[in-house]
Amino acid sequence: MMALLPASPLLLLLLLFCCAAQAAPAGHEVTYLPGLAKQPAFKHYSGYLDAESDKHLHYWFVEAQGNGARDKPLVLWLNGGPGCSSIAGLLTEHGPFRIQPDGATLGYNDYAWNKLAHILYLEAPVGVGYSYSDSQDYRTNDTEVARVNYLALKEFLRLYPEYSSKDLFLTGESYGGIYVPTLAQWVMQDPSLNLKGIAVGNGLSCYETNDNSLVYFAYYHGLLGSRLWSDLQASCCSGGKCNFHDNKNLNCTLGMAEVIRIVDESGLNIYNLYAPCAGGVPGSYRYNDGVLVSYDLGNNFIRQPLRSSWREFLLTLPVASNKARLDPPCINTSSPTAYMNDPQVRKALHIVDNAPEWQMCSFPVSRGYKRIYMTMNDQYLKLLGTMKYRILLYNGDVDMACNFLGDEWFVDSLRQKLQVARRPWIYTDENGQDQIGGFVKEYTNISFLTVKGAGHMVPSDRPRPAFNMFQRFITGQPF
């Protein structure tokens, strides 16, 4: 039997360094998560990233699970709004835990994306979810959010240095179409970060193409009827081109008002045309003693010039500042809201005592948010110009909030070299049969892909093909 030899000072120093490099921040590991019948085999962490002295962003980080976890990439996920929590992505879309209807228990997600990567869910901007600032001033804008998110990412990697050298992907959905490429502008200039690509689901890429394409989407899905369509063609179109976005023709404006009433205010599920509206046909506002306490987001996600007066009116209404909330229309948010506000869950996630009640979407953030960019054209062209990054824009094809046609037009407008013409992409279903997952068009370093039968939240509606799509993206496999 070999005797143990005393370690040299150099060896002790190396061991100490290795241990420190693998150490998570003290008190951030989630050692017990309420609602799970069995705690996970992988580790996960929750806490705060101090982007600046007064800005504290809550994060929930789940390590990759399964074989080869150590070698898997790091993914940052951002939900949209602006003002909605990325924890929705974790609990209702592609996280390892799925909230159950009782709002108290969790199930495991067979198609969790952390089977493919380590995933950082960041509640941003400050003021969203459990993120907060000491000043409680939650006014912000597109460029400020990109800067603060970059600082939060750097702080995360300072706390978890073992992930600094990993391949990094920036991902998100909806208004993440603004968040992700603007953040990428910061990340691509930092040589210490190993950015490999970005992916955006049902993203707001360009207001004009989103607005114009929505009218075509609505008409060809049977929502508008021949009379309204004829009126729109007559008043909004000339010389073979239609402008439904900011047309000054009064008759066009009146026609577009009718379109909005049908698409956004009639009770259709704007996030999935073929899905029912949770709770039935919603009202726009809810008052308590004459004070606005709740309203449905509706097309606040894709605010059109036509709706500017509506939105400006809304923001002047008397608001109970600590009670007003946003309700995404036709989406039942009661289960994740109940779970995240459970005192035992707050304790397990290391939420500070003075953090406000968790809400799916933040009224103060949305109310104080200034939109700067009307298109992401320049940001994508800068990324593509490096010839270094993989880019994927994917869309559920029955979403009306950020419809597939608008994002396809946007990708086409970037005028990159076409590599693979539009064609079906295939995945294998639960019965081992090949199925069409949607359609894909591939350019040099950028792909546009649809997911058949999915709405705004693709992994919620079509988890298996969404998992297959994401797997191919981060591993660089062809679609």
LOROTOR-141810 format. One line per 2 residues: number of its first residue (from 1); their letters; for each residue x, y, z of C-alpha. Coordinates in steps of 0.2 Angstrom, whole numbers, padded with zeros to 4 digits. Layout:
BEGIN
NUM	a	X:Y:Z | ...
//
This chain:
BEGIN
1	mm	0000:0000:0000 | 0007:0017:-0005
3	al	0009:0030:0008 | 0001:0047:0006
5	lp	0015:0060:0003 | 0013:0078:0009
7	as	0008:0090:-0005 | 0020:0103:-0011
9	pl	0016:0122:-0008 | 0014:0123:-0027
11	ll	0002:0109:-0028 | -0008:0116:-0014
13	ll	-0009:0132:-0023 | -0015:0124:-0039
15	ll	-0028:0114:-0030 | -0034:0130:-0021
17	fc	-0035:0139:-0038 | -0045:0125:-0047
19	ca	-0057:0124:-0033 | -0060:0142:-0033
21	aq	-0062:0142:-0052 | -0076:0130:-0050
23	aa	-0084:0138:-0035 | -0102:0146:-0037
25	pa	-0106:0161:-0027 | -0109:0158:-0009
27	gh	-0128:0156:-0006 | -0133:0155:-0024
29	ev	-0136:0137:-0026 | -0154:0131:-0025
31	ty	-0153:0116:-0014 | -0171:0112:-0013
33	lp	-0185:0118:-0025 | -0203:0117:-0018
35	gl	-0215:0108:-0029 | -0204:0095:-0036
37	ak	-0207:0077:-0032 | -0188:0073:-0034
39	qp	-0174:0086:-0034 | -0164:0087:-0050
41	af	-0148:0078:-0053 | -0140:0094:-0061
43	kh	-0136:0110:-0051 | -0145:0126:-0053
45	ys	-0143:0143:-0045 | -0153:0159:-0042
47	gy	-0148:0176:-0035 | -0143:0193:-0041
49	ld	-0131:0201:-0053 | -0126:0218:-0048
51	ae	-0124:0226:-0065 | -0120:0243:-0057
53	sd	-0121:0248:-0039 | -0140:0252:-0039
55	kh	-0145:0239:-0052 | -0148:0221:-0046
57	lh	-0154:0209:-0059 | -0161:0192:-0054
59	yw	-0156:0177:-0063 | -0159:0158:-0063
61	fv	-0145:0148:-0070 | -0148:0129:-0074
63	ea	-0133:0119:-0078 | -0133:0107:-0093
65	qg	-0139:0089:-0089 | -0135:0073:-0096
67	ng	-0119:0066:-0104 | -0105:0078:-0109
69	ar	-0113:0092:-0099 | -0096:0099:-0095
71	dk	-0093:0102:-0114 | -0109:0110:-0118
73	pl	-0111:0129:-0122 | -0118:0143:-0112
75	vl	-0134:0151:-0118 | -0142:0167:-0112
77	wl	-0161:0168:-0113 | -0171:0184:-0113
79	ng	-0190:0185:-0115 | -0198:0201:-0122
81	gp	-0212:0213:-0118 | -0203:0225:-0116
83	gc	-0205:0221:-0098 | -0209:0203:-0097
85	ss	-0199:0190:-0086 | -0187:0177:-0093
87	ia	-0193:0165:-0080 | -0208:0163:-0091
89	gl	-0196:0155:-0103 | -0190:0143:-0089
91	lt	-0206:0138:-0082 | -0218:0138:-0097
93	eh	-0207:0135:-0112 | -0190:0126:-0113
95	gp	-0184:0126:-0095 | -0181:0109:-0086
97	fr	-0196:0113:-0074 | -0214:0115:-0080
99	iq	-0226:0124:-0069 | -0242:0113:-0067
101	pd	-0260:0121:-0067 | -0261:0121:-0048
103	ga	-0247:0134:-0047 | -0239:0124:-0033
105	tl	-0231:0109:-0041 | -0218:0107:-0055
107	gy	-0215:0093:-0068 | -0200:0089:-0078
109	nd	-0199:0094:-0096 | -0194:0080:-0108
111	ya	-0188:0093:-0120 | -0179:0105:-0109
113	wn	-0165:0115:-0118 | -0153:0112:-0104
115	kl	-0151:0095:-0111 | -0141:0104:-0124
117	ah	-0133:0119:-0115 | -0130:0128:-0099
119	il	-0144:0141:-0099 | -0144:0158:-0090
121	yl	-0162:0165:-0088 | -0160:0184:-0084
123	ea	-0174:0195:-0078 | -0171:0211:-0088
125	pv	-0173:0225:-0089 | -0171:0231:-0071
127	gv	-0189:0231:-0063 | -0194:0215:-0072
129	gy	-0199:0200:-0061 | -0188:0200:-0045
131	sy	-0175:0212:-0053 | -0174:0229:-0045
133	sd	-0165:0245:-0043 | -0161:0255:-0026
135	sq	-0169:0271:-0034 | -0184:0262:-0040
137	dy	-0183:0272:-0056 | -0187:0260:-0070
139	rt	-0187:0271:-0085 | -0176:0264:-0098
141	nd	-0173:0262:-0117 | -0166:0250:-0130
143	te	-0148:0256:-0129 | -0147:0257:-0110
145	va	-0155:0239:-0108 | -0141:0232:-0120
147	rv	-0128:0240:-0109 | -0135:0234:-0093
149	ny	-0138:0217:-0100 | -0119:0216:-0105
151	la	-0114:0221:-0088 | -0125:0208:-0080
153	lk	-0117:0195:-0092 | -0100:0200:-0087
155	ef	-0104:0199:-0069 | -0111:0182:-0071
157	lr	-0095:0176:-0079 | -0085:0184:-0065
159	ly	-0095:0174:-0052 | -0094:0158:-0063
161	pe	-0077:0160:-0071 | -0078:0141:-0077
163	ys	-0090:0147:-0090 | -0080:0161:-0097
165	sk	-0071:0151:-0111 | -0087:0142:-0116
167	dl	-0095:0144:-0133 | -0109:0158:-0130
169	fl	-0126:0160:-0138 | -0137:0174:-0135
171	tg	-0156:0170:-0137 | -0173:0177:-0134
173	es	-0190:0179:-0141 | -0203:0193:-0145
175	yg	-0195:0210:-0140 | -0180:0199:-0138
177	gi	-0179:0203:-0156 | -0172:0220:-0151
179	yv	-0164:0215:-0135 | -0153:0201:-0143
181	pt	-0145:0209:-0158 | -0142:0226:-0148
183	la	-0133:0215:-0134 | -0123:0206:-0147
185	qw	-0116:0223:-0153 | -0108:0224:-0135
187	vm	-0103:0206:-0134 | -0095:0205:-0151
189	qd	-0083:0219:-0146 | -0077:0210:-0131
191	ps	-0063:0197:-0135 | -0064:0189:-0118
193	ln	-0081:0182:-0123 | -0083:0167:-0135
195	lk	-0099:0173:-0145 | -0104:0159:-0157
197	gi	-0121:0165:-0163 | -0138:0172:-0159
199	av	-0156:0165:-0161 | -0172:0175:-0160
201	gn	-0190:0167:-0159 | -0205:0177:-0166
203	gl	-0194:0192:-0164 | -0198:0210:-0167
205	sc	-0185:0214:-0181 | -0193:0228:-0190
207	ye	-0209:0238:-0186 | -0213:0242:-0204
209	tn	-0212:0224:-0211 | -0221:0217:-0195
211	dn	-0235:0229:-0198 | -0236:0227:-0217
213	sl	-0235:0208:-0216 | -0248:0207:-0203
215	vy	-0262:0213:-0214 | -0258:0200:-0227
217	fa	-0257:0186:-0214 | -0274:0191:-0207
219	yy	-0282:0192:-0224 | -0275:0175:-0230
221	hg	-0280:0167:-0214 | -0298:0172:-0217
223	ll	-0300:0186:-0204 | -0303:0202:-0214
225	gs	-0315:0197:-0228 | -0316:0203:-0246
227	rl	-0324:0220:-0243 | -0311:0226:-0230
229	ws	-0297:0219:-0241 | -0303:0228:-0256
231	dl	-0305:0244:-0246 | -0287:0242:-0240
233	qa	-0280:0239:-0257 | -0289:0254:-0264
235	sc	-0283:0266:-0250 | -0266:0259:-0244
237	cs	-0259:0253:-0260 | -0252:0262:-0276
239	gg	-0240:0257:-0290 | -0240:0239:-0284
241	kc	-0234:0243:-0267 | -0244:0243:-0251
243	nf	-0241:0254:-0235 | -0251:0248:-0220
245	hd	-0237:0255:-0208 | -0238:0274:-0208
247	nk	-0250:0278:-0222 | -0257:0296:-0221
249	nl	-0272:0292:-0231 | -0287:0294:-0220
251	nc	-0297:0280:-0228 | -0282:0268:-0225
253	tl	-0281:0273:-0207 | -0299:0269:-0205
255	gm	-0297:0253:-0213 | -0282:0249:-0202
257	ae	-0292:0253:-0187 | -0304:0240:-0192
259	vi	-0290:0227:-0195 | -0283:0231:-0177
261	ri	-0301:0228:-0170 | -0302:0211:-0178
263	vd	-0284:0205:-0174 | -0281:0213:-0158
265	es	-0297:0217:-0149 | -0310:0205:-0154
267	gl	-0305:0190:-0143 | -0293:0181:-0155
269	ni	-0278:0174:-0147 | -0265:0186:-0154
271	yn	-0251:0174:-0149 | -0258:0159:-0158
273	ly	-0273:0161:-0170 | -0279:0143:-0168
275	ap	-0278:0142:-0149 | -0292:0147:-0138
277	ca	-0292:0163:-0128 | -0289:0158:-0109
279	gg	-0303:0166:-0099 | -0313:0169:-0114
281	vp	-0314:0186:-0124 | -0304:0198:-0113
283	gs	-0308:0216:-0109 | -0295:0229:-0112
285	yr	-0294:0237:-0095 | -0299:0233:-0077
287	yn	-0302:0246:-0064 | -0303:0247:-0045
289	dg	-0312:0262:-0038 | -0308:0272:-0054
291	vl	-0290:0268:-0054 | -0282:0257:-0068
293	vs	-0275:0241:-0060 | -0274:0230:-0075
295	yd	-0274:0230:-0094 | -0270:0218:-0108
297	lg	-0254:0220:-0118 | -0261:0216:-0135
299	nn	-0251:0224:-0148 | -0241:0234:-0136
301	fi	-0228:0221:-0141 | -0228:0228:-0159
303	rq	-0234:0245:-0156 | -0240:0253:-0173
305	pl	-0241:0271:-0177 | -0260:0268:-0178
307	rs	-0260:0263:-0160 | -0249:0277:-0153
309	sw	-0263:0288:-0148 | -0271:0273:-0139
311	re	-0255:0269:-0130 | -0251:0287:-0125
313	fl	-0269:0289:-0118 | -0266:0273:-0108
315	lt	-0251:0279:-0100 | -0260:0295:-0094
317	lp	-0273:0285:-0085 | -0273:0286:-0065
319	va	-0263:0271:-0060 | -0260:0262:-0043
321	sn	-0242:0262:-0045 | -0239:0247:-0034
323	ka	-0254:0237:-0040 | -0255:0240:-0059
325	rl	-0250:0225:-0069 | -0249:0219:-0087
327	dp	-0259:0204:-0093 | -0254:0196:-0109
329	pc	-0271:0193:-0118 | -0277:0176:-0119
331	in	-0263:0169:-0108 | -0266:0162:-0091
333	ts	-0252:0168:-0080 | -0260:0163:-0064
335	sp	-0249:0147:-0061 | -0232:0154:-0063
337	ta	-0237:0170:-0053 | -0244:0159:-0039
339	ym	-0228:0149:-0039 | -0216:0163:-0040
341	nd	-0224:0172:-0026 | -0225:0157:-0014
343	pq	-0214:0162:0001 | -0205:0146:0001
345	vr	-0201:0148:-0017 | -0194:0165:-0014
347	ka	-0183:0158:0000 | -0177:0144:-0011
349	lh	-0172:0156:-0025 | -0164:0168:-0013
351	iv	-0175:0183:-0017 | -0172:0198:-0006
353	dn	-0185:0202:0007 | -0189:0219:-0001
355	ap	-0191:0213:-0018 | -0209:0217:-0025
357	ew	-0222:0204:-0029 | -0217:0194:-0045
359	qm	-0227:0198:-0060 | -0226:0190:-0077
361	cs	-0224:0207:-0085 | -0220:0224:-0077
363	fp	-0231:0239:-0079 | -0218:0251:-0073
365	vs	-0205:0245:-0085 | -0217:0245:-0100
367	rg	-0224:0262:-0095 | -0206:0270:-0094
369	yk	-0199:0261:-0109 | -0192:0271:-0123
371	ri	-0191:0262:-0140 | -0176:0269:-0150
373	ym	-0174:0257:-0164 | -0187:0254:-0178
375	tm	-0177:0241:-0187 | -0163:0229:-0183
377	nd	-0155:0230:-0200 | -0139:0238:-0195
379	qy	-0136:0227:-0180 | -0138:0211:-0191
381	lk	-0127:0217:-0205 | -0113:0221:-0193
383	ll	-0114:0203:-0186 | -0115:0196:-0203
385	gt	-0101:0207:-0209 | -0089:0198:-0197
387	mk	-0093:0181:-0206 | -0090:0173:-0188
389	yr	-0108:0170:-0181 | -0122:0158:-0184
391	il	-0139:0167:-0184 | -0156:0160:-0183
393	ly	-0173:0169:-0184 | -0187:0156:-0181
395	ng	-0206:0159:-0180 | -0221:0149:-0175
397	dv	-0232:0151:-0191 | -0248:0155:-0182
399	dm	-0242:0169:-0172 | -0250:0186:-0175
401	ac	-0240:0197:-0163 | -0224:0195:-0173
403	nf	-0229:0185:-0188 | -0218:0174:-0198
405	lg	-0220:0183:-0215 | -0213:0199:-0208
407	de	-0198:0191:-0201 | -0195:0182:-0217
409	wf	-0196:0198:-0227 | -0184:0205:-0214
411	vd	-0171:0191:-0217 | -0173:0193:-0236
413	sl	-0170:0212:-0235 | -0152:0209:-0228
415	rq	-0148:0202:-0245 | -0136:0189:-0240
417	kl	-0131:0175:-0252 | -0144:0161:-0253
419	qv	-0136:0144:-0249 | -0152:0133:-0248
421	ar	-0168:0138:-0256 | -0184:0137:-0245
423	rp	-0189:0119:-0241 | -0197:0109:-0228
425	wi	-0186:0103:-0213 | -0189:0086:-0205
427	yt	-0189:0080:-0187 | -0194:0063:-0179
429	de	-0210:0062:-0169 | -0213:0052:-0153
431	ng	-0218:0037:-0164 | -0202:0037:-0173
433	qd	-0209:0044:-0189 | -0202:0058:-0199
435	qi	-0213:0074:-0200 | -0212:0091:-0207
437	gg	-0207:0103:-0193 | -0209:0118:-0204
439	fv	-0199:0127:-0218 | -0182:0134:-0218
441	ke	-0172:0146:-0230 | -0153:0147:-0227
443	yt	-0142:0161:-0232 | -0123:0163:-0228
445	ni	-0122:0163:-0209 | -0141:0167:-0206
447	sf	-0156:0155:-0207 | -0175:0159:-0207
449	lt	-0186:0144:-0201 | -0204:0142:-0197
451	vk	-0211:0129:-0184 | -0227:0122:-0191
453	ga	-0242:0124:-0179 | -0233:0135:-0166
455	gh	-0238:0152:-0160 | -0228:0166:-0152
457	mv	-0220:0154:-0138 | -0213:0141:-0150
459	ps	-0206:0128:-0136 | -0223:0129:-0127
461	dr	-0234:0125:-0142 | -0222:0113:-0151
463	pr	-0209:0107:-0139 | -0202:0092:-0149
465	pa	-0198:0100:-0165 | -0192:0116:-0156
467	fn	-0180:0105:-0146 | -0174:0097:-0163
469	mf	-0172:0115:-0171 | -0162:0122:-0156
471	qr	-0151:0106:-0156 | -0146:0108:-0174
473	fi	-0143:0127:-0172 | -0131:0126:-0157
475	tg	-0122:0111:-0164 | -0120:0118:-0181
477	qp	-0130:0104:-0190 | -0140:0108:-0206
479	f	-0158:0110:-0204
//
